Amino acid sequence: MKTSWLPASLREGLRCASSTQSATPRSILRNRIPLSSPSRSFTTTTQLRDSIAAPEINFPDGGGRGENGSEEPPKFFARLVPYSPSYFTAQPSYTDNLLQLQNLLLKHSKLPVVQPGEAPRVAWRSLMEYRDQTGEGVRSSKYHKIVETLHRLNHIHPSVMPPDNVAKPIPIDTYGRALGVGRRKSSTARAYLVEGTGEVLINGKTLAEAFGRHHDRESAIWALKATDRIDKYNLWALVSGGGTTGQAEALTLAVGKALLSHEPALKPALRRAGCVTRDPRKVERKKPGHVKARKMPAWVKR
């Protein structure tokens, strides 16, 4: 036997109709229940109401005492705020760098500039280096905006160069260490240089254990050897990536930068020795359809 159910609205109506209680007239409900409507203000001034507005903040006067009667510093409960206005952007580090350079250029835009060929040569960081530094996937178009601004700042005449545009030296920490970073091919080296007696540790190993070839050992400490500072500094380095030759030549640049932090007057000697200029050469990639980077397969007529 098939059973059908009435709709819920119809069942509710039948239940109310069959109830013995009489419905209260709407006029009686109107008299019993007072309609309370908030008074509306038509003025443009803001009215503070105690029930809505937050109470005033009573900052301590600094002379209060704690529970034990001892004087305690006042406690302020402040909300956390981002360290930068660009915190909520997709690339905060890039945005901060670009805004800082644009403000610097706007500030010194009226200073005299040199001719295009007379500007000092500066090796800017590559796109991959900038991505590694910021940890953000910056596009090449955005990277070129920063480089163009840097080129414009670099064309300011040296005689009126503002101190804001001078390169910052590598700082020396409280332990007397200077950190230098160098790269070569796909290798990266971080060198910590401190005054000492000539001890060298690379990835926790001695120089002979880290590099088997004599040429690589000489390249690792070439900055100290070229300036006759082998027995005046201790070197502790971390290298990664690539092979032994790339790691040794990356150490050359890293140690040279760290040594410049201790003795800036050695820059001409280090530049002549090739310890402050990065070698940009890399292995050329293999192309599709080629045997190697440039070698083509032999042509066969049939």
C-alpha positions as CSV (number, residue, x, y, z in Angstrom):
1,M,0.0,0.0,0.0
2,K,1.4,3.4,-1.0
3,T,1.5,6.1,1.6
4,S,1.7,9.8,0.8
5,W,2.6,12.5,3.2
6,L,1.2,16.0,3.2
7,P,3.5,18.9,2.8
8,A,5.0,20.3,6.0
9,S,3.4,23.7,5.7
10,L,-0.1,22.1,5.3
11,R,0.4,19.8,8.3
12,E,1.4,22.8,10.4
13,G,-1.7,24.7,9.4
14,L,-4.0,21.8,10.2
15,R,-2.4,21.4,13.6
16,C,-2.9,25.1,14.5
17,A,-6.5,24.9,13.3
18,S,-7.3,21.9,15.4
19,S,-5.8,23.3,18.6
20,T,-8.3,24.4,21.3
21,Q,-6.3,27.6,22.2
22,S,-7.8,30.7,20.8
23,A,-5.5,33.0,18.9
24,T,-4.6,36.2,20.5
25,P,-5.8,39.2,18.5
26,R,-3.0,41.2,16.8
27,S,-4.3,44.4,18.5
28,I,-3.8,42.9,22.0
29,L,-0.3,41.8,21.1
30,R,0.4,45.3,20.0
31,N,-0.7,46.7,23.4
32,R,1.1,44.1,25.4
33,I,4.5,44.1,23.6
34,P,6.0,47.6,23.5
35,L,7.8,48.3,20.3
36,S,11.2,49.7,21.2
37,S,12.9,51.4,18.3
38,P,16.3,53.1,18.8
39,S,16.3,56.8,18.4
40,R,17.9,57.9,15.2
41,S,20.2,60.8,15.1
42,F,20.1,63.1,12.1
43,T,23.2,65.2,13.1
44,T,26.6,64.9,11.4
45,T,28.5,64.9,14.7
46,T,29.6,61.5,16.2
47,Q,27.9,60.7,19.5
48,L,29.8,58.4,21.8
49,R,27.7,55.9,23.7
50,D,29.0,54.1,26.7
51,S,27.5,50.8,25.6
52,I,29.3,50.8,22.2
53,A,32.4,52.9,22.4
54,A,35.5,51.3,23.9
55,P,36.8,52.7,27.2
56,E,39.7,55.1,27.2
57,I,43.2,53.7,27.6
58,N,44.7,54.4,30.9
59,F,48.5,54.3,30.5
60,P,50.5,53.6,33.6
61,D,52.4,56.6,35.0
62,G,55.5,54.6,35.6
63,G,55.3,55.0,39.4
64,G,53.2,52.0,40.0
65,R,54.3,49.2,42.2
66,G,53.9,45.4,41.7
67,E,52.2,42.9,44.0
68,N,55.3,42.6,46.2
69,G,55.7,46.4,46.5
70,S,58.6,46.5,44.2
71,E,58.7,49.0,41.3
72,E,58.1,47.4,38.0
73,P,58.3,48.9,34.5
74,P,55.0,49.7,32.8
75,K,53.6,47.0,30.6
76,F,52.2,48.0,27.2
77,F,50.2,45.4,25.2
78,A,50.6,46.4,21.5
79,R,49.4,44.5,18.5
80,L,51.9,42.9,16.1
81,V,52.5,44.8,12.9
82,P,54.4,43.8,9.8
83,Y,58.1,44.8,9.6
84,S,57.5,46.5,6.2
85,P,54.5,48.1,4.4
86,S,55.2,45.6,1.5
87,Y,54.6,42.6,3.8
88,F,51.2,41.8,2.1
89,T,52.5,42.0,-1.4
90,A,53.5,39.0,-3.5
91,Q,57.2,39.9,-3.4
92,P,57.9,42.1,-0.3
93,S,61.7,42.1,-0.6
94,Y,61.6,43.1,-4.2
95,T,59.0,45.8,-3.6
96,D,61.1,47.3,-0.7
97,N,64.2,47.3,-2.8
98,L,62.5,48.9,-5.8
99,L,60.8,51.6,-3.7
100,Q,64.0,52.4,-1.8
101,L,65.9,52.9,-5.1
102,Q,63.2,54.9,-6.7
103,N,63.0,57.2,-3.6
104,L,66.8,57.6,-3.7
105,L,66.7,58.5,-7.4
106,L,63.9,61.0,-6.9
107,K,65.9,62.6,-4.1
108,H,69.1,63.0,-6.2
109,S,67.6,63.3,-9.7
110,K,68.9,66.9,-10.2
111,L,72.6,66.1,-9.5
112,P,75.0,66.3,-12.5
113,V,75.8,63.1,-14.3
114,V,78.8,61.8,-16.3
115,Q,78.9,60.9,-19.9
116,P,77.6,57.4,-20.8
117,G,81.0,56.0,-21.4
118,E,82.6,57.5,-18.3
119,A,80.5,55.9,-15.6
120,P,82.4,53.5,-13.3
121,R,82.0,49.9,-14.2
122,V,80.0,47.9,-11.7
123,A,79.2,44.2,-11.9
124,W,75.5,44.0,-10.7
125,R,74.1,40.9,-9.3
126,S,72.6,38.5,-11.9
127,L,68.9,37.5,-11.8
128,M,69.7,34.1,-10.3
129,E,71.8,35.7,-7.6
130,Y,69.1,38.2,-6.8
131,R,66.5,35.4,-6.6
132,D,68.8,33.4,-4.2
133,Q,69.3,36.5,-2.0
134,T,65.6,37.4,-1.7
135,G,64.2,33.9,-2.0
136,E,61.5,35.2,-4.4
137,G,60.8,34.2,-8.0
138,V,61.4,37.7,-9.4
139,R,60.7,37.9,-13.2
140,S,63.3,39.3,-15.6
141,S,61.2,42.3,-16.4
142,K,61.0,43.3,-12.7
143,Y,64.7,42.7,-12.3
144,H,65.5,45.0,-15.2
145,K,63.6,47.8,-13.5
146,I,66.0,47.6,-10.5
147,V,69.1,47.4,-12.8
148,E,68.0,50.5,-14.8
149,T,67.5,52.5,-11.6
150,L,71.0,51.3,-10.4
151,H,72.5,52.4,-13.7
152,R,71.0,55.8,-13.4
153,L,72.3,56.2,-9.8
154,N,75.7,55.0,-11.0
155,H,75.9,57.8,-13.5
156,I,75.9,60.5,-10.8
157,H,79.1,62.5,-11.0
158,P,81.7,61.1,-8.4
159,S,82.5,64.6,-7.1
160,V,78.9,65.1,-5.9
161,M,78.0,61.5,-5.2
162,P,75.8,61.4,-2.1
163,P,76.8,59.2,0.8
164,D,73.5,57.2,0.5
165,N,74.7,55.7,-2.8
166,V,78.1,54.5,-1.5
167,A,78.4,50.7,-1.3
168,K,78.3,49.5,2.3
169,P,81.3,47.5,3.5
170,I,81.1,44.0,4.9
171,P,80.6,44.4,8.7
172,I,82.8,42.6,11.2
173,D,80.9,41.0,14.1
174,T,81.7,41.1,17.8
175,Y,84.0,38.0,17.5
176,G,86.1,39.8,14.8
177,R,84.8,37.7,11.9
178,A,84.2,38.9,8.4
179,L,81.9,36.9,6.1
180,G,82.6,36.8,2.4
181,V,80.4,35.0,-0.2
182,G,81.8,33.8,-3.5
183,R,80.4,31.9,-6.5
184,R,81.9,30.1,-9.4
185,K,79.9,28.1,-12.0
186,S,77.4,26.2,-9.8
187,S,79.6,26.3,-6.6
188,T,79.0,28.6,-3.6
189,A,81.5,29.4,-0.9
190,R,81.0,31.2,2.4
191,A,84.3,32.2,4.1
192,Y,84.7,33.5,7.7
193,L,88.0,35.3,8.2
194,V,89.4,36.2,11.6
195,E,92.8,37.3,12.8
196,G,94.9,34.3,13.8
197,T,97.9,32.2,13.0
198,G,97.0,30.8,9.6
199,E,94.7,27.8,10.3
200,V,92.4,26.8,7.5
201,L,89.3,24.6,7.8
202,I,87.0,23.9,4.9
203,N,83.8,22.0,5.6
204,G,85.4,20.8,8.8
205,K,88.5,19.4,7.0
206,T,92.0,20.7,6.5
207,L,93.1,22.2,3.2
208,A,94.9,19.0,2.1
209,E,91.8,16.8,2.9
210,A,89.3,19.1,1.2
211,F,91.3,19.5,-2.0
212,G,93.5,16.8,-3.4
213,R,95.0,18.9,-6.2
214,H,97.8,21.3,-5.5
215,H,96.3,23.9,-7.9
216,D,92.9,23.9,-6.0
217,R,94.6,24.3,-2.7
218,E,96.5,27.3,-4.0
219,S,93.3,28.8,-5.5
220,A,91.4,28.5,-2.2
221,I,93.9,30.7,-0.3
222,W,95.1,32.8,-3.3
223,A,93.8,36.0,-1.8
224,L,95.9,35.5,1.4
225,K,98.9,34.4,-0.5
226,A,98.9,37.3,-3.0
227,T,98.8,39.8,-0.2
228,D,101.2,37.9,2.1
229,R,98.6,37.4,4.8
230,I,98.6,33.6,5.1
231,D,100.0,33.5,8.7
232,K,97.9,36.5,9.9
233,Y,94.3,35.2,9.6
234,N,92.4,32.0,10.3
235,L,89.9,30.8,7.7
236,W,86.8,28.7,8.2
237,A,84.8,28.1,5.1
238,L,81.7,26.2,3.9
239,V,81.5,25.2,0.2
240,S,78.8,23.4,-1.7
241,G,77.8,22.5,-5.2
242,G,79.8,21.9,-8.3
243,G,83.2,20.2,-8.4
244,T,86.5,20.9,-6.6
245,T,87.7,23.4,-9.1
246,G,84.6,25.5,-8.9
247,Q,84.6,25.3,-5.1
248,A,88.2,26.4,-4.9
249,E,87.7,29.4,-7.2
250,A,84.6,30.3,-5.4
251,L,86.7,30.4,-2.2
252,T,89.1,32.8,-3.9
253,L,86.3,35.4,-4.3
254,A,84.9,34.7,-0.8
255,V,88.2,35.1,1.0
256,G,89.0,38.2,-1.0
257,K,85.8,39.9,0.0
258,A,86.3,39.0,3.7
259,L,89.9,40.2,3.6
260,L,88.7,43.6,2.2
261,S,86.5,44.0,5.2
262,H,89.6,43.7,7.5
263,E,92.0,45.7,5.3
264,P,90.2,47.9,2.7
265,A,93.6,49.3,1.5
266,L,94.4,46.0,-0.1
267,K,91.7,46.4,-2.8
268,P,94.1,47.4,-5.6
269,A,96.4,44.4,-4.9
270,L,93.4,42.0,-4.7
271,R,92.0,43.4,-7.9
272,R,95.3,42.9,-9.7
273,A,95.4,39.3,-8.3
274,G,91.8,38.7,-9.6
275,C,90.4,38.1,-6.1
276,V,87.5,40.6,-6.1
277,T,86.1,40.1,-9.6
278,R,83.8,37.1,-10.3
279,D,84.4,34.9,-13.3
280,P,81.0,34.8,-15.0
281,R,81.9,31.9,-17.3
282,K,79.7,28.8,-17.1
283,V,79.3,25.6,-19.0
284,E,77.2,26.3,-22.1
285,R,74.0,24.3,-22.2
286,K,73.3,21.6,-24.7
287,K,70.8,22.6,-27.5
288,P,68.1,20.3,-28.9
289,G,69.3,18.6,-32.1
290,H,73.0,19.1,-31.2
291,V,75.3,16.4,-30.0
292,K,76.8,18.8,-27.4
293,A,76.5,22.6,-26.8
294,R,77.6,23.4,-30.4
295,K,78.6,20.2,-32.1
296,M,76.1,19.2,-34.8
297,P,75.6,15.6,-35.9
298,A,77.4,14.5,-39.1
299,W,75.4,15.2,-42.2
300,V,74.5,12.1,-44.2
301,K,73.2,12.5,-47.7
302,R,71.1,9.3,-47.6
